[in-house]
Amino acid sequence: MTTTSPATPPFVVTVSLPDLLPASRLQPGDTFAFPDTPTPLIVLNTHREHDYSGFLRLDLDGQDQPLCIRETEDIRPLCLPRTYELTCPLCDHVAKGRIDIAAYGEPRILVCRKH
């Protein structure tokens, strides 16, 4: 007779991110770098520029002036903490969690603690 015990934490299947993302994906709390420089930059706040369509104004930690870049400009994600809410396809249980999508990828499927 074989028995199995359910895993304690939920199992989350993720899809890895590309090495470069458009700046439009940035949110407060993210850390990124430009492709040609290794200096990490921490985003405190993001603002869509209303006067200049297609631009993003970033308030950065340690910087007195905001940085204005195109929303389509490539950035290298270093830390992108995100909250997810996924439904288990086996029982429809909804689970919430937090994950660094730069390190672990974007959550796609969850198998809850019951399975």
N, C-alpha and C positions, 0 to 999 in steps of 0.2 A: 504494500500500500504506500502510495506517495502522497505526501501532503505538502502544501506550499503555504507560506504565510505572506500576507500582503506587505508590500514595502511601506515603510513609515512615511517618508515624504512623497509628494506627488512626483511623477516622472514626467518631465517636460521635454518634448522634441523641439529642437531649434534649427533654424536655417542661418548659416553664417552670413555675415555682411561682407560686401566687397571691401577692398583695401581703402578705397576712396568713396566718399559720399558727397552729395551736394550740401552746401551750407544750410539750405532750407530745413534739413533734418535736425538741426541743433535746437536744444531746449535749455532752459536754466538748469544748472547743475552739471552740464556736460563738460568734458575735457576733450580738446582736440588739438591738432597741430596742422600746419600747412605742409603739403607734400615735400617742399624743398627745405623745411627747417624742422628740427626736432623739438623746439621749444613748446612745452605744453601750455595751452591757454584754457582757463576755466571760465565758462559762460555764467554770468550772474543774471543777465536778462536779455531777451531778444525782442526786437521791435521791427515790424514790417514798415518800410519807408513808404509813406503815402504820397509824398511829393515826387519820389523817384521809383517808379514801378520796377519790380524785379530786384530790389536791393534790400538788404537786411542790416539793421544796426545792432551790434552786439556790445553790451556792457561786459567788460572782462575784469576779472580779479586782478588787482595790482596796477590797473591802467586808469589814468585820469580821464582820458578821452575815449569815447566809444569807437569801435571799429566798424566801418561801413564796407560791406562786401556784397557781391552779387549772390543772389540765392542759389544760382547754378554753379558757383565756384566750388571746386573740389577741396575737401578737407579730409584729413586722416583722423578717424575717430579713435580716441584713446580710452575714454570711459563714457558710456551713454546709459546711465541708470534709467530703467523704465519699469512702470507697473503694468502687469498684465492681468487679464481676466479671461480664463479659458474654460470651456465646458468639456467634461470628460465624455468621449463618444460612447462609452460603455454604459453609463448610467445617468447622464445629463447633470451630474453634480458640477457646480460652478466653483472654481478655485481662483484665488487671487494670489499674486506674489510679486516680487521685485527681482529684477535681473539686469545685469550689465550686458546690454546687447552687443557692445563692442567686443567683449571677451567671449561671450557664450552664444551669441546669435539671437535672432528674433524668435520668440516662442510661437509655435504653430499648433502643436497638439499636446494635450495633457492627459495622462492616465492618473486618476485620483488614488487616494490612499486605500480605498476599498478593494482595489484590484491588484 
